[in-house]
Structures are given as C-alpha cells and as structure tokens.
Amino acid sequence: MTQENENCEKAQNNEAPEIGSKGVSRRGFLRSMGLGVGVAGAAALLGTEVPGDSGKAYGVTELDDFPVEMNSEYKRYDQRGNVFFRGYGGETDILPILNEYLNKKMGVIPTTGGEGFGQLEFALRGAAWSVEDDINDYHAPGFAGLGMYKWDGPVSPNKYQFSSPDEASKILKKASLFLGADKVGIAPYDERWIYSYSIVTPSDSGSKNHKESAFTNLNYQETKFPFTPTNVLVFALEMDFDAIDAAPGILEHAAVGNEYSEMGNIAHKVASFIRLCGYNAIPCGNDTGLSVPMAIHAGLGELSRIGILVTPEYGPRVRLCKVITDLPMTPDKPITFGVKEFCTSCMKCADHCPKQAISKQKEPSFDKATISTSAGVKRWALDCVKCISNWAELGSDCAICIQVCPFNKQKEWQHDLARLGANTPARSALR
C-alpha cells in the first residue's frame, strides 16, 4: 500500500495520518492537529497525546497545590522594582551599570573580549536579536504592548464552540506546538502573578541606542485588562545547547536573542489564533506578569536555586512567554521532579557565579537579596544588581549558571544521573 493510500484509509477510519509523511492531505493534516471539521476533528484530537505533556517526562509527579511556599507578606510585584526599570528610571547606582551593558550590546561601546567575542559572533548575535530589537522595539526588559505584543487585535464575532474545556485545552496546546512553542502548559488566571503596576511604553523609544541616559518619562500604569481573564497559556522555548555551552561568550547571548525574537512571534501567533476563534487574548513576554510562577502553575517545571524555571526536558535552558485569555480551558497541574531537593546540595550555579550573585544558603528562605526581590516567597533570592554588573563587564548576559546546571546536560549521562541524584543521598558528589 502506498503512503498516500494508507493515509486515505486512515482518514476514512478517523485515524490521524503521520505528520511530515508524504501524501498527507489538508483535511488529514487538520485532523491530526485536532483542528479538523466537526466531530471527526475533535475525536482525532481527544484520542491523540500532546507531545511535551509534563506527565510523560521521567520522574514527574503532578501536584494539587502551588508548590512554592508563600506567606502574608507577599504582594503583587510592582514592575517599577525590576532592576532594569530602576535603572531606566535613573537610580544612580543602577543606571551606570545598565548603560554600560546596553551600550555594549547595541555597539555604542566597542567590546573586545578576546576569543568568543569576534565579529562573526557579534554579527550572529545581532541577527538573533533583530526581530526583538527592531520589530518589538527592545521589548525584552518588559515594555508592554510593543511590536508583536500589542494588546489590540481583531476578535472574530463568530465564537467557535468547543465541546468542552478539555477539548479547548488540547486544541490550543497542539496549535501552540504547531506555531512554534517547544513546550506549552495552561495555568488558571491568578492575579497574584500580575504586576500591580506595569510599564506600557517608553516615552522615547529612540533611547534604545542608550547614549548614557535614562528614559525620561516612563509610562507606568495600574495593570488592568479590557476583559475578564480565565486562563494563561505559558510557552517554553528551548535555547540552543551548543550556544549556551559557549557561555559567557557572545554565542550564548545569540541563543538568548534567538528565543527572545521567537517569543514575540509565538505569543503573537497564538493570540491571533485565539482571537480568530472569537475569544480575547493578550500576548506577553516579560511584561504584564511574572512568567516563572505562571510557568510553575502551568506545570512546565520547578523553581531552582538560580531563581528561574527548570523543566524536565531542557533544564533551565528555556525562555518563557505567555498569552492571557478568556478562553475556557482545563488548566494543568504544577509538577515536581526533585529540583528543589537537588538544589539544596548541588550549588554548582552558586559556586561558578563570577559575582557570587546566587545564594549559597542550603535551604530556601524568605530572605530578600535586594529591593527588587519579592517579599513573602520562600526561595533562594538572587542578587540582581551583582548579576547585571557582570553583564555590564561582558556586554553579554553571562548564563554560566544555566550552562553548568546538571539539569542542562540533556543529552549526556550526567543529566540522567542528576535527576536520579535528586532522590539519593549522594547529591553533593555531583558538584
């Protein structure tokens, strides 16, 4: 039987043909995505596993409750406390550090860092960041509503009727993977993770060339939505392993920029898909709300000593973006696979940090490292001022902590050993 005939027979039997194989018809392709016409499409979706579901990963346990301990001191994060916006606002001990980093990144100050800092590396970094910097107008620190992250977009008056929140979840996950996400989870909308005050746009976006000055009139406002959100789709994008392995060189920063450029692309496309289905959606990168707790809530990974998300599949080698929507969906559950237990003994990231910005306390605590640290969260607090001071010296964003993390060694025996070691008393031997 030819591949085309086989796929036709599968279509007649309501079976999904293999994606990527020759002879897959448009109808069969849509069905395999769970986007087919009528009942057959929904049936194909409901009978198909979603690649990247957290429950399929090694050693993963689902949890009923949010796994990070919080107390009554916790308040919604005010984005004005973010270290970048403290600098943009003219804080005298932050602004010179921030300007040095950004001037080097934008090429205003030449960087001669030896091996790993040559013209080819800088050219690749510039290309990788070009969508983020040129189209999103340097959105990365968290300016809301710029470029592909614009909040406004036409919403179809014809609301697609999903048969259930479960069906909507599966369709949106498959669509998100098709549109470029490496991993996707759904979190219930939780106002705790939304900034109390957000920066909407810089008043003088030309300052992205950073000629030793702060933005003059940062436009902060209370974070409010034009609809009532119900869920958040959170996406993890894998950064290139070999480029991250070149940290702290410029190739590492190219890997980061590549995914920052993709963040806007993917969030925009998924938001467009939701709007075309007749529902409201807001695409977000680092803006509008805290991505890490949203990702934890969506079951994508766990909080680490570094202070960033660690996923079962890629370790900490991911970038996050999200779409806030009123589309009814069934949310995922948070997960654990031993990251917290492993981090209590490992400390490789803290040992290798050039500025000692990562806590060496054995256990997480409610201590704050700087005024940029949220109160009321039990975790290892990162000293973000020390961290960006190293960025300023390098003209890159370092990422040694990501490089050395045992969970990053995805394709090597050490990675499986690290995950196994999370449940053994020999964890410290892996340092």
FITI-984360 format. One line per 5 residues: number of its first residue (from 1); their letters; for each residue y negated, z negated, x of C-alpha. Coordinates in Angstrom, 1 decimal, padded with zeros to 4 digits, always signed. Layout:
NUM) A) Y Z X; ...
//
This chain:
1) MTQEN) +000.0 +000.0 +000.0; -003.4 +000.9 +001.4; -006.1 -001.8 +001.8; -008.2 -000.1 -001.0; -005.3 -000.1 -003.4
6) ENCEK) -004.4 -003.7 -002.6; -007.9 -004.8 -003.2; -008.0 -002.9 -006.5; -004.8 -004.6 -007.6; -006.2 -008.0 -006.6
11) AQNNE) -009.3 -007.2 -008.7; -007.2 -006.3 -011.7; -005.3 -009.6 -011.3; -008.6 -011.6 -011.0; -007.8 -012.3 -007.3
16) APEIG) -010.6 -012.2 -004.7; -010.2 -009.4 -002.1; -010.7 -010.3 +001.5; -014.4 -010.1 +002.5; -015.0 -007.9 +005.5
21) SKGVS) -012.0 -005.8 +004.9; -012.3 -002.1 +004.2; -012.2 -000.9 +000.6; -013.9 -004.0 -000.9; -015.8 -002.7 -004.0
26) RRGFL) -019.2 -004.0 -005.0; -017.5 -005.7 -008.0; -014.8 -007.2 -005.9; -017.3 -008.4 -003.4; -019.4 -010.2 -006.0
31) RSMGL) -016.3 -011.7 -007.5; -015.2 -013.0 -004.1; -018.6 -014.7 -003.8; -018.2 -016.3 -007.2; -021.1 -014.0 -008.4
36) GVGVA) -019.1 -011.6 -010.5; -019.7 -010.6 -014.1; -018.8 -013.1 -016.8; -015.8 -015.3 -016.9; -013.9 -013.5 -014.2
41) GAAAL) -016.6 -014.2 -011.6; -016.7 -017.9 -012.5; -012.9 -018.1 -012.4; -012.8 -016.5 -009.0; -015.4 -019.0 -007.8
46) LGTEV) -013.7 -022.0 -009.1; -010.4 -021.0 -007.5; -011.9 -020.4 -004.1; -012.6 -023.0 -001.4; -016.1 -023.2 +000.0
51) PGDSG) -016.0 -022.7 +003.8; -017.5 -025.6 +005.7; -017.0 -028.2 +003.0; -017.1 -031.6 +004.7; -013.8 -032.8 +003.3
56) KAYGV) -011.9 -030.1 +005.2; -013.1 -031.4 +008.6; -011.0 -033.6 +010.9; -011.0 -037.3 +010.1; -013.7 -037.2 +007.4
61) TELDD) -013.9 -039.8 +004.7; -016.2 -039.5 +001.7; -018.3 -042.5 +000.7; -019.7 -043.6 -002.7; -022.9 -045.1 -001.3
66) FPVEM) -025.6 -044.0 +001.1; -024.2 -045.2 +004.5; -027.4 -046.3 +006.3; -028.4 -049.9 +005.6; -032.0 -050.4 +004.4
71) NSEYK) -034.0 -053.4 +003.3; -037.0 -054.2 +001.2; -039.4 -053.3 +004.0; -038.6 -049.6 +003.6; -041.4 -047.5 +002.2
76) RYDQR) -041.6 -043.7 +001.8; -042.7 -042.1 +005.0; -046.3 -041.1 +005.3; -046.4 -037.9 +007.3; -049.6 -039.0 +009.0
81) GNVFF) -047.5 -041.3 +011.0; -045.5 -038.5 +012.6; -046.2 -038.3 +016.3; -047.3 -034.7 +016.1; -049.8 -035.3 +013.4
86) RGYGG) -051.0 -038.5 +015.1; -051.9 -036.1 +018.0; -053.3 -033.4 +015.7; -055.5 -036.0 +014.1; -057.0 -036.8 +017.5
91) ETDIL) -055.2 -040.0 +018.5; -056.3 -040.4 +022.1; -053.0 -041.5 +023.7; -051.0 -038.7 +022.0; -053.4 -035.7 +022.0
96) PILNE) -053.3 -035.0 +025.7; -049.5 -035.1 +025.8; -049.3 -032.9 +022.7; -051.8 -030.4 +024.1; -050.0 -030.2 +027.4
101) YLNKK) -046.7 -029.4 +025.7; -048.2 -026.9 +023.2; -050.4 -025.2 +025.8; -047.3 -024.6 +028.0; -045.2 -023.5 +025.0
106) MGVIP) -047.9 -021.0 +023.9; -048.5 -019.8 +027.5; -052.1 -021.1 +027.8; -050.9 -023.2 +030.8; -048.5 -021.3 +033.1
111) TTGGE) -045.2 -023.1 +033.6; -043.4 -022.8 +037.0; -040.4 -024.9 +036.7; -038.0 -023.1 +039.1; -034.6 -022.0 +038.0
116) GFGQL) -034.2 -021.7 +034.2; -038.0 -021.2 +033.8; -038.4 -017.5 +034.7; -040.0 -014.5 +033.0; -036.8 -013.5 +031.2
121) EFALR) -036.2 -017.0 +029.8; -039.8 -017.2 +028.6; -039.5 -013.7 +027.0; -036.4 -014.7 +025.2; -037.9 -018.0 +024.0
126) GAAWS) -041.0 -016.1 +022.7; -038.8 -013.7 +020.8; -036.7 -016.5 +019.4; -039.8 -018.4 +018.1; -041.7 -015.3 +017.0
131) VEDDI) -040.8 -015.5 +013.3; -041.6 -019.2 +013.1; -044.9 -018.9 +015.1; -046.1 -015.5 +013.8; -045.0 -015.5 +010.2
136) NDYHA) -044.8 -019.2 +009.4; -048.0 -019.8 +011.4; -046.4 -022.5 +013.6; -044.9 -024.4 +010.7; -042.4 -026.4 +013.0
141) PGFAG) -044.2 -029.8 +013.0; -044.1 -029.8 +009.2; -047.1 -028.0 +007.7; -046.0 -027.4 +004.0; -046.5 -024.1 +002.2
146) LGMYK) -046.9 -021.7 +005.1; -045.3 -018.3 +005.5; -041.8 -018.2 +004.1; -042.1 -021.8 +003.0; -044.7 -021.0 +000.3
151) WDGPV) -044.2 -023.0 -002.9; -045.2 -020.3 -005.3; -042.9 -017.5 -006.3; -042.0 -015.7 -009.5; -039.4 -017.5 -011.6
156) SPNKY) -037.3 -015.3 -013.9; -037.9 -016.0 -017.6; -034.2 -015.4 -018.2; -032.4 -018.6 -017.2; -028.8 -018.0 -016.0
161) QFSSP) -026.5 -020.2 -017.9; -024.0 -021.8 -015.5; -020.9 -023.0 -017.3; -021.2 -026.5 -015.6; -023.0 -028.3 -012.8
166) DEASK) -019.7 -027.9 -010.7; -019.9 -024.1 -011.1; -023.6 -024.0 -010.2; -022.8 -026.1 -007.0; -020.0 -023.7 -005.9
171) ILKKA) -022.1 -020.6 -006.6; -025.1 -022.0 -004.8; -023.0 -023.0 -001.8; -021.4 -019.6 -001.5; -024.7 -017.8 -001.9
176) SLFLG) -026.3 -020.1 +000.8; -023.5 -019.3 +003.3; -023.8 -015.6 +002.5; -027.6 -015.8 +003.0; -027.2 -017.3 +006.5
181) ADKVG) -026.5 -021.0 +006.4; -023.7 -022.3 +008.7; -023.2 -025.4 +006.5; -024.6 -026.5 +003.1; -024.5 -029.7 +001.1
186) IAPYD) -026.1 -030.9 -002.1; -027.9 -034.2 -002.4; -029.3 -035.8 -005.5; -033.0 -035.8 -005.5; -034.1 -039.1 -004.1
191) ERWIY) -037.8 -039.9 -003.9; -037.2 -042.3 -001.0; -036.9 -039.3 +001.3; -040.0 -037.5 +000.1; -043.2 -038.0 +002.2
196) SYSIV) -045.7 -040.2 +000.3; -048.4 -038.0 +001.9; -047.9 -034.5 +003.2; -050.0 -032.2 +005.3; -050.3 -029.0 +003.3
201) TPSDS) -052.0 -026.5 +005.7; -054.1 -026.8 +008.9; -057.7 -026.1 +008.2; -057.9 -023.9 +011.3; -054.6 -022.2 +011.9
206) GSKNH) -056.0 -020.4 +014.9; -055.8 -023.6 +016.8; -052.1 -022.9 +017.2; -053.3 -021.5 +020.6; -054.1 -025.1 +021.5
211) KESAF) -057.2 -024.9 +023.7; -057.3 -028.6 +024.3; -058.5 -029.6 +020.9; -057.1 -031.3 +017.8; -057.1 -029.7 +014.4
216) TNLNY) -060.4 -030.6 +012.8; -059.7 -031.3 +009.1; -056.0 -031.8 +008.4; -055.4 -031.4 +004.7; -053.3 -034.3 +003.6
221) QETKF) -052.4 -035.0 +000.0; -050.1 -037.1 -002.1; -046.8 -035.3 -002.4; -046.3 -034.0 -005.9; -044.1 -031.3 -007.4
226) PFTPT) -045.0 -028.8 -010.1; -041.6 -029.5 -011.8; -039.2 -032.4 -012.0; -036.6 -032.0 -009.2; -033.0 -032.9 -009.7
231) NVLVF) -031.2 -031.8 -006.5; -031.8 -030.8 -002.9; -029.7 -028.1 -001.1; -029.6 -029.0 +002.6; -028.6 -026.5 +005.2
236) ALEMD) -027.4 -027.0 +008.8; -027.9 -024.1 +011.2; -025.8 -024.1 +014.4; -027.7 -023.7 +017.7; -026.1 -021.6 +020.4
241) FDAID) -023.7 -023.7 +022.5; -024.3 -022.0 +025.9; -028.1 -022.0 +025.5; -028.1 -025.8 +024.7; -025.9 -026.3 +027.7
246) AAPGI) -028.8 -024.9 +029.8; -030.9 -027.9 +028.8; -033.6 -028.8 +029.7; -034.4 -025.2 +030.7; -036.2 -022.6 +028.6
251) LEHAA) -033.0 -021.1 +027.2; -032.4 -024.3 +025.4; -035.8 -024.0 +023.7; -034.9 -020.4 +022.8; -031.9 -021.7 +020.9
256) VGNEY) -034.1 -024.2 +019.1; -036.6 -021.5 +018.3; -034.0 -019.1 +017.1; -032.9 -021.5 +014.4; -036.4 -022.5 +013.5
261) SEMGN) -037.1 -018.9 +012.8; -033.8 -018.8 +010.7; -034.7 -022.0 +008.8; -037.7 -020.3 +007.1; -035.6 -017.2 +006.5
266) IAHKV) -032.7 -019.0 +004.9; -034.7 -021.5 +002.9; -036.9 -018.7 +001.5; -033.9 -016.6 +000.5; -032.0 -019.4 -001.2
271) ASFIR) -035.2 -020.5 -003.0; -035.7 -016.8 -004.1; -032.1 -016.7 -005.4; -032.6 -019.9 -007.5; -035.9 -018.6 -008.9
276) LCGYN) -034.3 -015.3 -009.8; -031.7 -017.3 -011.7; -034.5 -018.8 -013.7; -035.0 -022.2 -012.0; -037.7 -023.7 -009.9
281) AIPCG) -037.3 -024.1 -006.1; -039.3 -025.1 -003.1; -038.2 -024.1 +000.4; -038.8 -026.7 +003.1; -038.3 -027.0 +006.8
286) NDTGL) -039.6 -030.2 +008.5; -042.3 -030.5 +005.7; -042.3 -032.3 +002.4; -039.5 -034.8 +003.1; -037.2 -036.3 +005.7
291) SVPMA) -034.4 -033.9 +006.5; -032.0 -036.3 +008.2; -031.5 -038.7 +005.3; -031.3 -035.8 +002.9; -028.6 -034.2 +005.0
296) IHAGL) -026.7 -037.5 +005.2; -027.0 -037.9 +001.4; -025.7 -034.3 +001.1; -022.5 -035.1 +003.1; -023.4 -032.9 +006.1
301) GELSR) -023.0 -035.6 +008.8; -023.9 -039.1 +010.1; -026.9 -040.7 +011.7; -026.5 -041.1 +015.5; -027.9 -043.1 +018.4
306) IGILV) -030.2 -040.1 +019.1; -031.7 -040.6 +015.6; -030.6 -037.1 +014.5; -027.7 -035.8 +012.4; -024.2 -035.4 +013.9
311) TPEYG) -022.0 -033.0 +012.0; -018.2 -032.9 +012.2; -018.3 -029.2 +013.1; -021.2 -028.9 +015.5; -022.1 -032.4 +016.6
316) PRVRL) -025.9 -032.8 +016.9; -026.3 -029.1 +017.8; -027.9 -028.2 +014.5; -031.3 -027.6 +012.8; -031.9 -028.6 +009.2
321) CKVIT) -033.8 -027.1 +006.3; -033.7 -027.6 +002.6; -034.6 -026.4 -000.9; -035.8 -028.8 -003.6; -034.9 -027.6 -007.1
326) DLPMT) -034.4 -028.5 -010.8; -031.1 -026.5 -011.0; -028.5 -028.9 -012.4; -025.7 -029.2 -009.8; -022.9 -031.6 -008.8
331) PDKPI) -024.0 -033.4 -005.6; -021.8 -034.0 -002.6; -020.9 -037.5 -001.3; -022.0 -038.9 +002.0; -019.3 -038.9 +004.7
336) TFGVK) -018.2 -040.9 +007.7; -016.0 -039.7 +010.7; -016.7 -042.5 +013.1; -020.1 -041.6 +014.6; -021.7 -045.0 +014.3
341) EFCTS) -018.7 -046.7 +015.8; -018.6 -044.3 +018.6; -022.3 -044.5 +019.3; -022.1 -048.3 +019.8; -020.2 -047.8 +023.0
346) CMKCA) -020.9 -044.3 +024.2; -024.6 -044.3 +025.2; -024.4 -041.0 +027.2; -027.6 -039.8 +025.5; -029.4 -043.0 +026.4
351) DHCPK) -028.1 -043.0 +030.0; -029.2 -039.4 +030.5; -032.6 -039.5 +028.8; -035.2 -038.9 +031.6; -037.8 -041.1 +029.8
356) QAISK) -035.4 -043.8 +028.5; -036.7 -043.0 +025.0; -033.3 -043.7 +023.4; -032.3 -047.3 +022.6; -029.6 -048.9 +024.7
361) QKEPS) -029.0 -051.7 +022.2; -025.3 -051.9 +021.4; -025.8 -052.2 +017.7; -028.3 -050.6 +015.4; -031.1 -052.9 +014.2
366) FDKAT) -034.2 -053.0 +012.0; -036.4 -052.9 +015.2; -039.2 -050.4 +015.3; -039.9 -048.5 +018.6; -043.4 -047.1 +017.7
371) ISTSA) -045.7 -047.0 +014.7; -044.0 -043.6 +013.9; -040.8 -045.5 +013.2; -040.0 -046.1 +009.6; -039.6 -049.8 +008.7
376) GVKRW) -036.7 -051.1 +006.8; -033.9 -048.8 +008.2; -031.1 -050.2 +010.3; -030.6 -047.7 +013.1; -031.3 -047.0 +016.8
381) ALDCV) -035.0 -046.4 +016.9; -036.2 -043.5 +019.2; -039.5 -043.9 +021.2; -041.0 -040.6 +020.2; -044.0 -041.0 +022.5
386) KCISN) -041.8 -041.2 +025.5; -039.7 -038.3 +024.2; -042.6 -035.9 +023.8; -044.1 -036.9 +027.2; -041.0 -035.3 +028.7
391) WAELG) -041.6 -032.2 +026.5; -045.1 -032.0 +028.0; -043.9 -032.1 +031.6; -041.2 -029.5 +030.9; -043.1 -027.2 +028.5
396) SDCAI) -039.9 -027.3 +026.5; -038.2 -029.8 +024.2; -035.5 -031.1 +026.6; -032.4 -031.6 +024.4; -030.5 -033.3 +027.2
401) CIQVC) -029.3 -035.8 +024.6; -027.8 -033.1 +022.5; -026.3 -031.4 +025.5; -024.4 -034.5 +026.8; -023.3 -035.8 +023.4
406) PFNKQ) -019.4 -035.8 +023.3; -019.5 -034.5 +019.7; -021.3 -031.4 +021.0; -018.2 -030.4 +023.1; -016.9 -028.5 +020.2
411) KEWQH) -014.5 -026.1 +021.8; -013.3 -028.3 +024.6; -010.7 -031.1 +024.7; -013.3 -033.7 +025.2; -014.6 -033.1 +021.7
416) DLARL) -011.3 -034.0 +020.0; -011.0 -036.9 +022.4; -014.4 -038.1 +021.4; -013.6 -038.0 +017.8; -010.3 -039.7 +018.4
421) GANTP) -012.0 -042.3 +020.6; -014.2 -043.3 +017.7; -011.2 -045.2 +016.4; -009.9 -046.6 +019.7; -010.9 -049.5 +021.9
426) ARSAL) -011.3 -047.1 +024.9; -014.6 -045.5 +023.8; -016.6 -046.7 +026.8; -014.3 -044.7 +029.1; -015.8 -041.5 +027.7
431) R) -019.3 -042.4 +029.0
//
